[in-house]
Amino acid sequence: MDPIAPRRHGPVSIRLVKPRDARVLQQELLSNRAWLRPWEATSPDGPVSFDMRLGIRRLLQQYRDGGGIPFVMEYDGEVTGQLNVWGVARGSLASATIGYWVSQRYAGRDITPTAVAMATDICFTELRLHRMEICIRPENLASLRIVEKLGFRYEGLRRRYIHIDGDWRDHYAFALVREEVPEGVLQRWVQGRAPQDAASIPPADRSHA
Ligand SMILES: CC(C)(COP(=O)(O)OP(=O)(O)OC[C@H]1O[C@@H](n2cnc3c(N)ncnc32)[C@H](O)[C@@H]1OP(=O)(O)O)[C@@H](O)C(=O)NCCC(=O)NCCS
C-alpha cells in the first residue's frame, strides 16, 4: 500500500498511527475505561491481555499487508482517539469497515464525523475501494449521530454480529458506495448536502433491536 498522507480539516486531522503513540493511547484507554467499555470489541474466548505497543505493531503490519489503515485522530495536534479501517476486501467486493473512539473529554466537537469523512474519502480515492461500512450497536446513540450527520445509508440489522463488552451484540449496518458521493463525503457534509434521512432505521428494525 502506498504511504497515506495525513489529512486535515480545521482543527481535526487524521494520520497513520506510529509506534510512539503507544504511551498516549494506552493512557487514554486506561483513563476512559467506563466511557469505552460498553462499545469495545472483546474476544469470545475470554479476556486477553492487551499491550498497546504490540497492538500498534500488528495494526501497522496489517496496513503493510493491505488489510487496513490504522489512523489516529488529532485535535489541534493532540491525539484524541483512533479510527481504524479494517477488513479490507479487494477484488469484486472492494469494501472495508470503519471503527472509532475518542476520549470522553474530546466528545462533541465533530472530531469523529470529520475524521470518518476524511478516511472514507481516502479509501474511495487512494485505495480505490468501492464501499465503506460502519456497524453500530442500537444503544450507541452518539455513534448513530456520526452516520446520520454524514448520510451513510442504513442497510440492515445484523443479529449478534460482533462480540462487544463480553457478548455477541446486534448491530445496525450502514454503508456508502463511491458513486453516491462523487464530490467526497467531507465536501458533501460541510456543504450541507448529506441526505438527512439516509441513516433512518425502519420501525421494524428499531423494535427488534
Ligand atoms: C461515538 C463517538 C466516537 C462520537 O465521537 P465525537 O467525536 O464525540 O462525535 P460528535 O462530536 O459528532 O458527537 C456525536 C454525538 O455525541 C453526543 N455527545 C456530544 N458530546 C457528548 C459528551 N460530552 N458525552 C457524551 N455524548 C456526547 C451528541 O449526541 C453528539 O451528537 P450532536 O453533535 O448531534 O450533538 C464517541 O462518543 C465515542 O468515542 N464513544 C465511545 C466509543 C464508541 O462508541 N465508539 C463507536 C463504536 S461504533
PDBQT file of the ligand as one rigid body, heavy atoms in Angstrom, charges set to zero:
ROOT
HETATM    1  C1  LIG A 301     -19.268   7.730  19.271  1.00  0.00    +0.000 C 
HETATM    2  C2  LIG A 301     -18.127   8.724  19.373  1.00  0.00    +0.000 C 
HETATM    3  C3  LIG A 301     -16.936   8.192  18.595  1.00  0.00    +0.000 C 
HETATM    4  C4  LIG A 301     -18.576  10.072  18.769  1.00  0.00    +0.000 C 
HETATM    5  O1  LIG A 301     -17.443  10.904  18.610  1.00  0.00    +0.000 OA
HETATM    6  P1  LIG A 301     -17.497  12.509  18.657  1.00  0.00    +0.000 P 
HETATM    7  O2  LIG A 301     -16.198  12.976  18.111  1.00  0.00    +0.000 OA
HETATM    8  O3  LIG A 301     -17.894  12.963  20.003  1.00  0.00    +0.000 OA
HETATM    9  O4  LIG A 301     -18.682  12.821  17.623  1.00  0.00    +0.000 OA
HETATM   10  P2  LIG A 301     -19.621  14.122  17.570  1.00  0.00    +0.000 P 
HETATM   11  O5  LIG A 301     -18.906  15.331  18.038  1.00  0.00    +0.000 OA
HETATM   12  O6  LIG A 301     -20.224  14.114  16.231  1.00  0.00    +0.000 OA
HETATM   13  O7  LIG A 301     -20.765  13.796  18.634  1.00  0.00    +0.000 OA
HETATM   14  C5  LIG A 301     -21.726  12.799  18.353  1.00  0.00    +0.000 C 
HETATM   15  C6  LIG A 301     -22.833  12.843  19.403  1.00  0.00    +0.000 C 
HETATM   16  O8  LIG A 301     -22.305  12.507  20.677  1.00  0.00    +0.000 OA
HETATM   17  C7  LIG A 301     -23.113  13.145  21.685  1.00  0.00    +0.000 C 
HETATM   18  N1  LIG A 301     -22.244  13.888  22.578  1.00  0.00    +0.000 N 
HETATM   19  C8  LIG A 301     -21.711  15.123  22.431  1.00  0.00    +0.000 A 
HETATM   20  N2  LIG A 301     -20.946  15.431  23.493  1.00  0.00    +0.000 NA
HETATM   21  C9  LIG A 301     -21.001  14.386  24.318  1.00  0.00    +0.000 A 
HETATM   22  C10 LIG A 301     -20.419  14.119  25.584  1.00  0.00    +0.000 A 
HETATM   23  N3  LIG A 301     -19.624  15.011  26.181  1.00  0.00    +0.000 N 
HETATM   24  N4  LIG A 301     -20.669  12.925  26.151  1.00  0.00    +0.000 NA
HETATM   25  C11 LIG A 301     -21.443  12.020  25.550  1.00  0.00    +0.000 A 
HETATM   26  N5  LIG A 301     -22.034  12.212  24.343  1.00  0.00    +0.000 NA
HETATM   27  C12 LIG A 301     -21.809  13.392  23.736  1.00  0.00    +0.000 A 
HETATM   28  C13 LIG A 301     -24.082  14.068  20.986  1.00  0.00    +0.000 C 
HETATM   29  O9  LIG A 301     -25.316  13.380  20.862  1.00  0.00    +0.000 OA
HETATM   30  C14 LIG A 301     -23.435  14.206  19.619  1.00  0.00    +0.000 C 
HETATM   31  O10 LIG A 301     -24.380  14.477  18.618  1.00  0.00    +0.000 OA
HETATM   32  P3  LIG A 301     -24.633  16.034  18.210  1.00  0.00    +0.000 P 
HETATM   33  O11 LIG A 301     -23.362  16.556  17.621  1.00  0.00    +0.000 OA
HETATM   34  O12 LIG A 301     -25.763  15.955  17.245  1.00  0.00    +0.000 OA
HETATM   35  O13 LIG A 301     -24.987  16.742  19.487  1.00  0.00    +0.000 OA
HETATM   36  C15 LIG A 301     -17.714   8.957  20.858  1.00  0.00    +0.000 C 
HETATM   37  O14 LIG A 301     -18.882   9.272  21.584  1.00  0.00    +0.000 OA
HETATM   38  C16 LIG A 301     -17.015   7.744  21.463  1.00  0.00    +0.000 C 
HETATM   39  O15 LIG A 301     -15.830   7.561  21.306  1.00  0.00    +0.000 OA
HETATM   40  N6  LIG A 301     -17.780   6.921  22.197  1.00  0.00    +0.000 N 
HETATM   41  C17 LIG A 301     -17.220   5.732  22.854  1.00  0.00    +0.000 C 
HETATM   42  C18 LIG A 301     -16.694   4.681  21.864  1.00  0.00    +0.000 C 
HETATM   43  C19 LIG A 301     -17.693   4.350  20.776  1.00  0.00    +0.000 C 
HETATM   44  O16 LIG A 301     -18.896   4.380  20.984  1.00  0.00    +0.000 OA
HETATM   45  N7  LIG A 301     -17.202   4.029  19.583  1.00  0.00    +0.000 N 
HETATM   46  C20 LIG A 301     -18.040   3.724  18.440  1.00  0.00    +0.000 C 
HETATM   47  C21 LIG A 301     -18.463   2.290  18.371  1.00  0.00    +0.000 C 
HETATM   48  S1  LIG A 301     -19.495   2.005  16.958  1.00  0.00    +0.000 SA
ENDROOT
TORSDOF 0
